[in-house]
Amino acid sequence: KFQVVWFFFTWPIRFTLHYTIPHPIKYKYLFPLSFLMCIVWIGLSSYMVFWMVVIIGDTFQIPDPIMGLTFLAFGGCMPEAISAVIVARKGSGQMGVSNALGANCLAILFSLGLPWFINTMIEGAGQTKAYIRIYSHAMEFTISAIILAALTLYIVVAAAGYKLRKTVGAILGFSYMIFATYAILVELGFFFESSC
């Protein structure tokens, strides 16, 4: 029964992707178009997820930073987590760790930096007075927690002799729960006074 429900649930997206993305094995000469269409669909899916999360947050009166720290972050990292599990089972744990670190560095430095650069160039037309205001009550505390999380990763992995074990996963999972709870409480103004 689950397979029947799953078939009808996934049929619209499979139908759409089948007719908009050329099959890279059947049509090898169209691989650039296949790659481009995959990027287009990833972009559209990301926009739809972001839009839906904003609507859900507005409906339940949950602040945008908290929705970003929880639902968007979880949804964005799940593909990385699945790929890390796959490569770790194939004996390439270092690739999974590198993927996680590299993807987060790319997200922070490029995926934030490039849109901000483009937006300020469009709005300011090259002037230095153009800027984007970040509406967050605890940006500096969240950034310090992210740096602490990276240090925690290094310390835990080094203490384990650079071998990924269940205890390493449990410690890192517990550390994430502490980080997420701390970031949410700081964003809600539980620890510090709001500066915005």
N, C-alpha and C positions, 0 to 999 in steps of 0.2 A: 504493500500500500504506500509506503514511503517513497519507493521508486516511481510509482505512478504520479504521486503528488509532485515530486521533484521534477519529473519530466514536464508536466504542464506548467510548473512554476518557472522553469528555466527556458521553456520553448520560445517565448518572445525574444529574449536576448540572443539565444542561439540562432534563431531565424534571421534577426537583424545583422548579426556579425557574419553569418554565412554569406549574405548577399552584399555586404559592404566591404569585406576584407578578402582580397584574392588569396586563395589557398597557396602558401609558399612552396609546398611540395609539387602541386599540380602545375602551378604557373611560376616557375623559378625566375623567369625574366621580369616578373612584376614584384619582386621582393621589396624594392624601394617603396612602392605604393602600399604594400602590405604593412611595412614598418610605419609609414606615415599615417595610415588609417588606424593602426593600433594606438599611436600617440594621440590622434584625434579622439578616439573613444575613451582613452584613459582620462584625457582632459575633460570631456563631457561628463563622464562618470564622477570625476572629482568635483566638478562644479555642482552637479546634482546632489551629491552627498553633503557638500558644504551648505547648499541652499536648504536642504531638508533639516540639517542639524540646527541651522539658525532659526528656522520656523519652530522646531521642537523647543528650542531654548526660549524663544519669545512666548510660546504657548504656556510653558510651565514656569516662566519668569526665572530662568536660570541664566546668569551672566555669561556673555560670550567667552571670556577667558576660561571659565570653568568648563564650558562645552568643548573648547579647544584642548584643554588639558586632559580631558577624559575621553569623550566619544570620538572626536576627530583624531586624537593621538592614537587611540586604540585601533581605530579603523585603518589609519595610515600605516601602522606598524605590523599589522597582522600578516600581510604578504611577506614582509621581511622575516618575521618569525617562522612562517611556514617554510620559506626557502632556507633559512638557517637550520631547521630541523632536517630537511632533505639532505643538505650537503653534509651535515654532521653525521647522519646515518651512513653516508657513503665514505666516511673517514676523513672528511676535510673540514674539521671544526674550525680551523684558522680562517677558512673562507667565510664561514658564518659570522665570526666575530668581526672580521674585516668589513663584511657587508653591513653589519649593524652600525659600526663606527663610521664607515664611509658614507652611508646613507644619511645619518644624522648630521654629519659635517656638511654634506651637500644641501640638506634641507635648511640648515641654519644660515650658512654663508651664501649659497647661490639661490635657493628657492625663495628666500626672503630678500636677499640683496638685489637680485635682478628686477623683480617687480617694483621694489621701492625706487630703484634707479630710473626705470622707465617712467613710472608715475611722476616722480619729481621733475624729470626732463620734460614731460608733456605739460605739466601744470606750470612749471617755472620757466619753460622755454630757455633753459640754460642758465637762469639766474640762481644765485646761491641762496635766495630767501625761500625757495620752495621746500616744503617739508611734509612729512606724514606724522600725525599725532597718534601715539599708541595709547589707547584707553585701557590701562591696566594699573591696578592699585599696588602691585607688588612685583614689578618687573625685575628690579635689582635683586630681590630675594629669590625669585625663581631662577634667575641666571646663576646666582651663587649655589643654589641647590643642584643645578645641572652640572656645574663644575665639580661639586662634591660627589655627584653620582658617577661621573667619569673617573674620579680618583678612587671611589669605592670599587668600581669594576677592576681597575688595575691592581689595587691592593688585594682583592679577593682572588683574582686569577693568579697573581704572583704567589700568594700564600698557598694556593693549591698546587704549586709546581707547574703552572701553565697546562694543567689537565682539566678538562671540563667534566665535572662529576655532578651527581645529584645534589650534593651539599652546596656546590657552587651555585647551581640553579636556584636552590631554595633560598640561599643567602641573598642573591641578587633579586629574586622575586619579592622577598620581604623588604629589601631596601627600596624597591620601586614603590611598594605600598606606603612606606614611610614618606618617600619623596612626594607621591601624588597627594597623600593626605595633607602634608605640610603645605604644598603649593595651593591646594584648594582652600585651606583654612586661612592662609595669608591673603589670598585673593578676596576672600569674603571679609577681610578686615578683622579676623579673630585675634591675631597676635599684635598687629600694628595698626596705627591710625591710617586712614585712607588719605593719600596725598593728592587725589584727583577731585 
